[in-house]
Amino acid sequence: MDLSELTKQIETIVAPFESWQPTSCGEIDIKIKANGDWYFNGSKIDRINMVKLFAQVLTKENNQYYLKTPIEKMRISVEDAPFLISHWYEKEGYIICSDNLERKYILGSNHLLELHNDVPYLQLHHGVLAKVTRNVFYQWAEIASEKNGRFAICSGDQDFFIG
């Protein structure tokens, strides 16, 4: 199975943000804490399906996070990254990452790792990031190999530095 087939099987479809040009813009009192919890008007949103719905329309523009639909674009507050990579597994030589909403991403050219203060983050879509949890980081450290004095994991035919 090639990468495009694997991608079709695993990854979630992303909203067509590029074609949406909302006329109404503003701010809404939604905050995503560093631990991945979502809050509205100071109260935690406990309904996971509501969080998943909001997550489908989350985008990042000019270093700000927004909930964007064809009609509205509302800025929200994010403490660190809106999502966490909480699990992973290997399939056909690729590393598959799962976030705290159980969505899956293939570590590769569409979803790169980037380091911020030596902490790995996975690029999801449209500038949105998911922070790699400490547990996943330690598991990756166990399988990492040294490349040019740094530690890297391999997904497909690409190396990704984790530190």
N, C-alpha and C positions, 0 to 999 in steps of 0.2 A: 504494500500500500504506500502510495507517495504522500508527501506532505499536504497537498491540496485535498486529497480524499480524507486524510486524518483530520484536517481542519474542519471540513464540512461535518464530520461526525461529532466533533468535540465542542467547538466554540459556539458561543451565543451570537446571534445576529445583532449588529449594532444599529441604532437609529440613524437615519439619513440626515444628520445634522447639517451637512453642507447645503442641502436644498431647503432648509427651513430658515425663513427670514422673518422672525417674529417682530411685530410692531410695538408690542408692549414690553417694557423692561422695568425691572425694579428689584427689590430685595425682599426676601422672606426669612422669617426667624426659624430657619432650619440650620442645625449645627451637627457636624459629624465629628465625634470625638476621636482621639488618637487610637482608641481601642476598637474602633469600627461601629460604635453605637451611634444611632441617629436620634436627634432630639428636635421636637417642634414646640416652640414657645416654652422652652425649659423642661418639657416632659419627654421622657424617653418614648420612642416609637417602638412598641413591643410586637406589633404585627409585622412579621417578617415579609409577608406578601406586599405590604405597603412600602416597606424599605426596598424590596426588589422592583416595585413599580417606579419609585423615584430613581433608583439606580439606572434604570433603562434610559432615562432622559438626562443623566448627569454628563456634563461636558466641562472642559476647561478652556478658557479663552483669556489671553493676556494675564496669566497667573491668577485668575479668579475662577472659582467653580460656580457653575450655573445649572439649574434645572431648565431645560430648553425643550419647548414644544413648537409646533408650527405657528402658534398664536402668541405665546409668552416666553420670556426669558427672565428668570428670577435668580439673582445672586444669592448664594448660601455661604455659610462659614465652614471651613474644614481645618481642624487643628493640625493634622499632619498629612496623611493620605486617606482618601475616603474608604479604601478597602484594604484588606489584609490577605496575604497569601498564607493560608493556614495548613494546606496539605499539598502533597505532590506525589507523583508516581512516574515511572518510566514506561513508555509504550513505543515499541519499534524504534528504539534509539533516541526518542524525543522525551524531553521532560515536560510533563503535563502539570500545570499549576492550578490549584483550586483556591478560589477566594472565599471569604467568610459568607458569601451568599450562594456558595456551591456552584459558581460559574467556573468554567474551565478555559485555560489559555495554554497554548503551546509555546514554550520558551523557544524563540527563534527570531527570524528577521522581522516578523510582524509584532512581536512582543519581546523587546530587548530588556536586559537588566541594566540599570544605572545605579551608581553608588552616590549617596549623599551622606557625607560625614562617615564614610565606611559602612553605611547601612544599605543593603540592596533593596531596590524598588523595581517592580515589574511595570513596564509601560503597557497600558491596556489599550485605550483608544482615545483619540482627540486630546492628548495631553494628560489624561487621567492616569493616576498611578495607584499601585497597590504595594504596600510595604510588606516585605518578606518577614514573617514572624521569626522570633529567636529560635523556636523549635525547628522550623524548616531550615533556617540558616545553619544550625548545628548539624542537621542531617546532611545538608549539602557539603559542609566542611569535612564530613566523614568520607565522602566520595570524591572530593576535589583532588586535582593533581596540580603540581607546581608547574607554572609556565612563566618564564622570564621573571622569576622571583616573586610571582604573585600566585594566588590560588584561583583555579578556574574549574567550572563544571562544563560538561559537554552535552549539548542537545542537538540532535541531527549531526551536522558536520561543523557546527560552530562552537567555539569556546566562549564562555561567559565568566568574567572575573567576579568573584564574590569577596575579594579582599586582597 
